[in-house]
């Protein structure tokens, strides 16, 4: 795999000619939306096909897969745009395999809301092992509030060999964590018992594969209560044959541009669950200091510590698919960031003729631009370099896999890198 960084004067045609790959394929594989106006510093992933096939009249994914000793799921991963169509067309060319040495098999977990666009979901499912459906909020009484109907998403995920996971948290639909509810659950045995029973009945009724419990704000003061609650719940769920995952967000200390994490004994959770997912950090959300998303130097420090106390095969590295746009000057507690898709960030840079910069320490792209009202903005986002650097940590620390927040929009380039570097674990029922 080669990551090409667009230089001044280059066009999609000149890059195509240099690598001997058709323009159409470069656009499809990278999800390029600005092919007529590339941004300087934009990344394009180059992977040469190993085997190509020209579709014949009457061909199906199944027949082509059988002919080439592969699977329909692998064909969809190599040609995700096929998921947008009901038919293939005679004469079109698809990729059977790429010239790449995949490192190993990993598990991938994606978060979604039940109202995800069906076409996005179908395109993403071939790349997933687990699908965590953000749909259940716990109350102070141990009841569950259902956000939306999840039946279709559950059934569709199973059809693609993906394990649907029930997500339980105290987070509202607006993304607000109700900490008082969490404390009430942790401090009341009857509430815990009621909540565990309600979760178990939902697992059985809805046909989930397991549960993903979100545990926020783990501190030295509450870790004992959290561990006891997770232990009690896991014993119940695992005795019924359900898999148990825990999602947590490391507590970050942010002083201006300096970011560090608080060391806690996460190993106390690992004995009772099948996986721990370290979710995206909080520093890039509203009213936080403008900073890189998931700086690799901080991630490496976190993983170095965590794998020293937890077997790495329990761990998922969390990745966010969003970028953030801040209006400057930054005022602590007042300046908010706007979430932005990576392709939208590139489009802004291209339209404003801005060169995309790259922070080597954080392994993240960024740029400044001026809006039509004369306001200065700072954008941090993800590109092929930043994704690749973070994915390499999975191999470096021998982790179970990756956890993606969220899959609500399909990031073509991100999945292209994952697909050409790793085999994706598919779970059987």
N, C-alpha and C positions, 0 to 999 in steps of 0.2 A: 504494500500500500504506500502510495506517495501522496503527501499533502502539498498541493501546489498553492502558493501564495501569489495572488494576482499582482503584477508589476505595472508601472506606468506604461501606457501604450498597448498593453495586451488586450485582446478581445477573445470572446468565446471561440471564434474561428481559429485564431492563431494558437490557442491552447489545444484545440482539437487536432490541428495539424501536427503540432509538436509531439503529442502522445499517441497519435494515430488512433484516436477514439472518436466516433461520430459525435457531432454537437448534440444531437438528440439524446444520445446515451448519457453524456455528461450532465445535461439538464435533468434528465429523469433520475439519475442516481444521486444527484446532489440537491434536488428540489430547488433548482435555481429559478428565481422569479424575475431577475433583472439581467437576462442574458444579453440584451442590447446595450447595457450600460453597467458593466462590472465595476465594483468599487475596488480601489487600490487597497491591498491588504486583505481582500476577501479570500476565503479558502475554498478550494475545489479538490475533492478526494479523487484520486486516480487509482483504479484497480483494473488491470487488464483481464478481460474475459478469457477463460480457458476453453470452454466449449459453448458455442452458439448453436441455435437451432432455428430453422425457418419453419414456421407453422404451416401445416398442410391442411387441406379441406378435411373436416371430420375429426381433427385432433381435439383432445381434451387434456386438461392438466393431468388427469390420471393416466391416460395413454402415453403421454410424453414422459411422465415420471417413470412408468414401467419400462419404456424403451431405453431410458438412460440410467436405470438402476438407482433412482433417487426417489424422492417423495414429493407429493403435491405441495406440502408445506414448505419444503426447501425451494421449490420453484416460485412460490409466492414471496418468500423472503428475498430471492434474487431478482424478482420482478414485481415489486409491491404495487405498481400501477395497475396490474392485472386485477387487483381486488376491486377497482373502480368499475370494472366492466362485467357484463354478463357473458360475453363471448370473446374468444380470441379470433383474430382475422388471418385468413390464409395469406401467406407472404410476409407477415411481420416476423421480426427476429427477437427471440428471447434468450436470456442467459441461463444455461444449464449449470455452469460452475465458473468460479473465478480463479485466477492464478494467485492464490493466497494460502499460506500455511496457518490454519486456525490453531490457536494456542491450546485450547481445551474446551470442555463443556462447562457452562455456567448456568445458574438459575437467574431469571429476570423477573422482576415484579413491577407491575405498573399500577398506579392509582388512577381511578376514574370516578366521576359522578355518574349516576344511573341515566342521566339525560344526555350522555355523550352522543354525538352524531354517529349514526350507525355505520356510515361509510368509513369514518376514521377508526372506529372500533374494529371493523372487519380487516382493515389494512394493518392494524397493529397486532392483532391476536397471534399471527404466525411467529412473532418475535418474543412472545411472553411464555413464562412458566406459570406465574401467578397473576391474577387480576384482583386487586383489592378495590371493592366497591364502596365508596364513601356514602353511607346511607343510613347509619343508625346512631342516634344520640342517647346516651344514658341520662337518666334523671336522678334527682336526690332520693327518690323513693325506690330506685332499682328497676324502673320501667324503661322501655325502649321507645323512642320516637322515630318513626320511619319517615325519611325525607321524601322518597319517591318510590314508585314501583320498580323493582329490580329484576323481575322474573325473566324478561327478555335478555338482559345482559348476562344473567347467570347461564341460561340455556345456550346462548351463542358462544360464550367462552368455553363451555364444555365441548361444543361441536368442533372447536379448534384445538382441543387437547390442553386447554388452559384451566388451572385450578382456581375457581372463584372463591375469594376470601371475604368474609363478612367483616366490615370495619366498624369497630365500636369505639366511640370517644365521647367527650363532653363538648365537642366543638359544634357551634351553631352553623346554620347554612351560610351565614355571613363570614364564617371563619374565625369567630370569637371563641376563645377557650373559657369555659365557665369553671374557674378553679374552685369555687365554693362547692360545686357539685362533686368534683373529684375528691375533695377533702371529706365530704359527707360519706361517700362510698368507702373510702379508706378507713374511716373511723367507726363504721357501723357494720357489724357482722350480719344482722338481718337484711340490710340493704344489699350487701355483697351476695348473700345467698339468693335473694330474689333476682338480682341482675344476672347472675350466673345461670339460673334456671330459665330466665327469659331468653338469654342468648342461646342456650342449648336448644330450646324449642324452636327458635327461628332457624338455627342451623339445620334441624331436621325437616322443618316445614318447607323451607326455601331450597334445600338441596345444595347448600354450600359445602365446600371441601374442608373449610376450617375457618378460624377466626384470626383477625389481625387487630390486636388491642393497642390503642394509642396511649402511651404513658408520657405525659408532659411534666416538665419541671421536676425531674428527679433531683433531690438534694440530700445532703447527709442527714437532715432531720426527718425526711419521710421515706427514705429508701427501705427501711425495715418494713414499714406498712405496705409499701408497694410490692416488695418481694413476697410477703405472706399472701397478699391478694392474688398475685400472678400464680403462685404455687397452688393455692386452693382452686382457682379457675382451671388451670392446666390439668390438674388431676382429673377433674370432671370431664373436660372436653376430650382429652387424650384417651381416657378409658372408654369413650364412645367412638373412638377411631378418627377423631378430627385432628387436623394439624393446627398448631398454635404458633403464631408469629407475634412479635412485639415491635411496634414502631416507637422510637424515642428520638428526641431532639437534644443533642448535647447542649448544656448551658454554656453560652458564649459570653465572654467578657469583652466589651467593646469600648475602648478608650480612644476617641478620635479614629484615626486610620488603623490603629493597632487592634488586632483580634487574637484572642487566646481562648482556650476551652478549659472548663473545670473538670478535673480528674475525679471520677466516681468509680465505685467498684461495680461495674456493669456485669462482672462475672457471676454475681449472685442471681442474675436473671437467667443465665444461659442453661442452668441445670433443669429448667422447667419448660423450656420452649424449643421449637424447631428452628427458629431463626430470629435474629435481632436486626431490624432495619434502622439504620441511622439516617433520619430524615434530613431534608435541607435545613440549613441554618437560618436564623432569623435576621441576620444583619442587613440583608438586602430588601427587607420589607419597608413599609411606610415609616417615615420619620427616623430612619437609621442613616448612619454615615455612608455616603456614596463609596462603594467598595466592590471589589471583585466578587463574583459568585463562586463559592467553594474554592478559595485559594489553595492550590495544590500543596504549598508549603505547610499550611495549617492542617489540611487533610492528612498529610503524611505524619505529622506529629500526633494527631488523633489516632490514626491507625496503628502507629508504632506502640502507643500506649495500650490500646484496646486489645491487640493480638497478644500482648504480653500477659493478659489475664483471662482472655476468652479464646478457645479454639477457633481459628479463623473460618473453619467450615460452617460456623453458626452465623457469620456476619454478611450483611448486604450493605454495600456502599450506596448512599442516596445521591441521586443526581437530579438537578432541576433543569427543566427544558426552557425556562423563561430567562429573559434579560430584564434590566430595569433602566429607566430613563429618569434622571433627576434634573430639576430646574435649579440652576445656581443663581446667587450664592446659597450655599447650604446653611440653614439655620437649625441648630439642634432642637428637636421636638416640634418643629413647624414645617420643615421641608419634606414633602412626600415624594415617593418614587412611583412611577407608573410602570406596571408590568408590560412587557413587550416581547413579541415573538422574535426569534433570532433572524428570520428572513426580513421582518419589518425593520429591525435594526440595520441590516445591510442595505435595505432600500433607502433608508434615511441617509446613510453615508454616501450612497451612489448619487442620489438626487442633489445632495449638497456639495458633491465633488470633494468629499472629506476622505482622507486616508485613514484606514483603520490601523490603530496602534496595537501593540501586544506587550503585556506585562509578563516578563519571563519568570519572575518569582512566583506569581500567582497563576501563571499559565492561563491567562484570560485576555480576550480582546476588549478594547474600549476606544471611544473617540468623543470629541467635543463637537457640538454644532450650535448654530444660532437659528432660532425659529423666526417666523415672519414678523413677530412682534419685537424682535431684538433681544430676546431672552437667551442666555447661554445655557446649554444643556450638557450633561455628562451621561453617556450610555456605557454600561458594562453588559456584556452578553456572552453567548457561547458560540464557538465555531469548531471546525474540525480539529484544530490543535488543542483546544481546551477539553473537548470531549475525549480525544485520544489520550491525553495526559491523565485524565481521571480514570478512564477505563483500564489503563496500564497498571493502576494501583491494585485492581482486582487480581491481576496476575502476580504482581510484586509481593502482595501480602497473602496470596492464596485464599482469597475470600470465596464464600459461596456464590456471590453474584452481585447484581446491580438492582437498585430500586429506583424507579423513574417517577418523579412528581412533576407534572401529571402527563397522562397520555391524551388529554382532551384535544390537542392538536398534534398532527403527525409531523415529526421532525425527520424528514427524509435522510438528511446527511448523518444525523446521529445513529439512526438504525442501520444505515449502510456501513458505518464503521463497526458497529457491534457485530453485524452479520458476517463481515469479512474477517473478523478477528476471532470469533468464538462460535462454537456450536451451542444451540439453545436447548436446554433441558425441557422435555415435555413430560408431564406427569400423567400416569395412568390411574384409572379409578378401579 
